[in-house]
């Protein structure tokens, strides 16, 4: 096949549920990418917090190549060594006793929600089925997870949503007290809301959720799909809060770019997911498990995790320098290398306008809603790449400011 794909091929052949940028990256190394024309970019997007070790990290490449010559896929009629090694490592490095393997964060959250309801059904009967989540939360794109997620725009137009789901206000414990009762089976929360604007939970909030769940015999589910595997400076964010969930979901950086997800839980709860209650054709795939094991073992080290904290401070410093020049941000927030810069009132709703300008300047970034510029780079991004990438972002934001000023002059 000799055809070289171009951006218009997306519009012709792909379902239009995405609107990708005009460039097509074809090669990556570390925190840099090159497009079809050979132009270089510094990657602050990280595949939406997926590429925890950047692009084509040799540890992950070697793990994939070695496993590719041994075994790819069996089905869950059998088990395999990489899956067992990954499960053991996740258990030994976390609160969990048991692991369920799947392919994505959405699948991990679907499994967590089903497990919580099944556990409550087995322990208390069919009436204990209520799930509490939070407005502006995001838990995936399956119909169950978009219903539990607190952003109605993702479930509108698809028919009646599943019942038994209510939404409280994030970081407001009183709003949870008003909803939780004996019929609550689970509370699902992100330690830091991602799509909701990069808002960390307060310690008091998570501690209070743990107490409320214990008092009502409900399960506490932490969605660590985006915050997990080193992203906040610990293997999982719950470790920094000192609050232990009953169920935890993980994906994104777990595979460093290879699709994989997992749900972690305890011996008290795991038996509810008995033989035949749930499944995943590719869950525990040998290739994915081998790569994920290499990622976890490499990331869960003092060198990497302490480096996340240093890089966080450098990003924050650079963002504040940009803001002193241009005044486009109201607040810089986040944990580790998952950071958000909220646009000022004057630039409300214009976060997305930065992205194409940034691409033209040679840097990739993200948004979290209309008002937050999001950065989720490699956990091991060289500090020189941070400084150079922020210089490019500075130029992009300067262009945004210029267009704003021009528009203001034209309306006078």
Steps between C-alpha positions, in 0.01 A plus 500: 500500500664823381246760614638743760214600732413868531282683751203514259491118507371528856199699383437255215545166675461548877186539708497873590506464880845664514642815346876445499757771433620540142845347551562123496787391725691203362792454739568559866799477730489602864301823529537598135294415191546553127222536242483391135693808391772445759393786727586441866267544796549487876224289653329644809183299427637151560216328320268641772716380791566165330864526389646497850848427368468700180521347155678172424673476836758220467377318812151468351623431147721218626218349708269504197757352263599224739139400564411524131731208430343286773122531531235755402153381593333194646154596632393472859444127467871504596723733697847620406823595674507875419145549634582313820821699547317829444221407743750399767694824458188716524394318816844526659521872420149600616223437753344234278475123533347425160521641146263485203661567159336685212590734214415857598393738772139484392505120527670517840234740628220290352640199687533698823140617487369153421709350778368755751139429411551126496675508838219707651240267348672195647545660841181703541252418225367677193406833662859603576588620150542878516825647366619848597732684265582868452404777263767570238655158555605275213519121515500379138278469193310178553133570566531405867811712556370810320187473713705488818722779371373843594486659154158448339625607156666158464180303555245726330338361188559133579175421674409439864802481731534222758320572827633515851767763427518837677755780490642708782734800490873427490687610813169560681453232764163637611360434153597135539347477847170610349502211252667203669284248684456130565416439133829647375730232365793718391650845477719553192749786496810624320772610746545783254229581251656484155248592231327713764789747505799348684359556849669302781286362778566643843631251759201572721262417217650158426534419869134590546394280209685207659317557829160536333549182298605307810197627694262390222677178395560648156810451287738785421622488140796710391520565126876534453496449126657841445674559836656155530838346421720787612305788353461687832840406642395173667415170336136581579361826638316329788844441655559875526165553668528211745146389410462141382215413262322166473535496121748687278505527123813558295585529128657775284866510619471138617598389151704803402310515170404134463125451570453343843290557811445340836269505798651444844305387807520300822434143608184620676342622176657300217294180551190685377648489151486123472531281193279626218396830659722716277769465238726655237623322188835678496528568873830365629641480148863386519638785288319770697589344833870478415514867404297609804725305735806674355329839538400446863839367603681791334268774626460382860851604596626794707690637202190533282249599768725761659573633153127560448498741793799693363346525156169616647675798660676586174172491304328714763786751494490523120121539491519781752766675289269478197211631703695798631564597137155436356244479783303218339471267802292533814653203681759227452413174676541125495723229643828367368505503121127539456458875504237749397510873436154655525439784258436846639159660464618700198594177319211287622418212265818546294721220631435296185619791285850453639539148360530574124725798575716277718523241221620769262767598754606137547346394831207271578260569788147410611189656646273390784175665407474843337688691769799289601826441314619152601855365506572128546853438371731205546599438861864497390492795261844667496501835674650659188193384305275663761677834464502486119140382483383777729683755283299370206179512705586858595513594131165329439336686786650827383323442168174426683532828688570687177187361332295592807632854499437534128143379543444748783628787292277400208189510718570850632 
